[in-house]
Amino acid sequence: MSLDWSDPQAIGYPLLFVGVLLGSIIPIVPTGAVVGAAAAVAMTTHHLSLPLVLVVATVGAVVGDLVTYAVARVGGGAALRFVSRGQSPEQLEKARARFTRYGWQVVVVGRLVPAGRIPTLVAAGTLGYSWRRMVPTALAACLLWAVAYALLGILSGGLFDNPLVASLVAAGLVLVVGAVSAGIASLVRRRRARSASAPPPSC
């Protein structure tokens, strides 16, 4: 039985899955914006189901994260450099230190914090974190992530009846929230770096 590609459902769910999966492996797609837009469409039309949007987004994110983790765990030097591109050695070393100290909690937080996912997954892979622990941890992290970004789509869908407007507003909200979160995280890192480099007070 062939799919009817004129049906928005037949297009929407595969696009959502591929977008989240691709963005989770190669961060060129704003995956949060994709989820928020899909949730907004689900809120304003009958073409998509919100529970299915959450399921598809979670599965796509889990698969992408596990691929990144697997490459970091078993891949060679070139593969590791590919998945960790854009990350400085200092960032990766700090991620390993945090992972050694906190374990699975860092995976969950890394999924939710902008620019925290890749170094966390690379740290988990290079430190040999077990598959038995990684799979349920990644599943929980990705579900929380999908719910968080879908809420922005639900908000915009409740404000606007037009699905196009709602999806654009949802995507914009996601990008703004991500930019603000990244700015706050960068400010916190700079303050910590200054505190660590400051000389101790004299007696």
FENGI-V611062 format. One record per run of one state. SS is the DSSP state (alpha for helix, beta for strand, coil for the rest). FROM is the first residue (numbers start at 1). LEN is the number of residues. If there is no record, write none. Layout:
ss:SS from:FROM len:LEN
ss:SS from:FROM len:LEN
//
This chain:
ss:coil from:1 len:7
ss:alpha from:8 len:18
ss:coil from:26 len:5
ss:alpha from:31 len:14
ss:coil from:45 len:5
ss:alpha from:50 len:25
ss:coil from:75 len:2
ss:alpha from:77 len:7
ss:coil from:84 len:5
ss:alpha from:89 len:14
ss:coil from:103 len:1
ss:alpha from:104 len:9
ss:coil from:113 len:4
ss:alpha from:117 len:10
ss:coil from:127 len:4
ss:alpha from:131 len:29
ss:coil from:160 len:3
ss:alpha from:163 len:35
ss:coil from:198 len:6
//
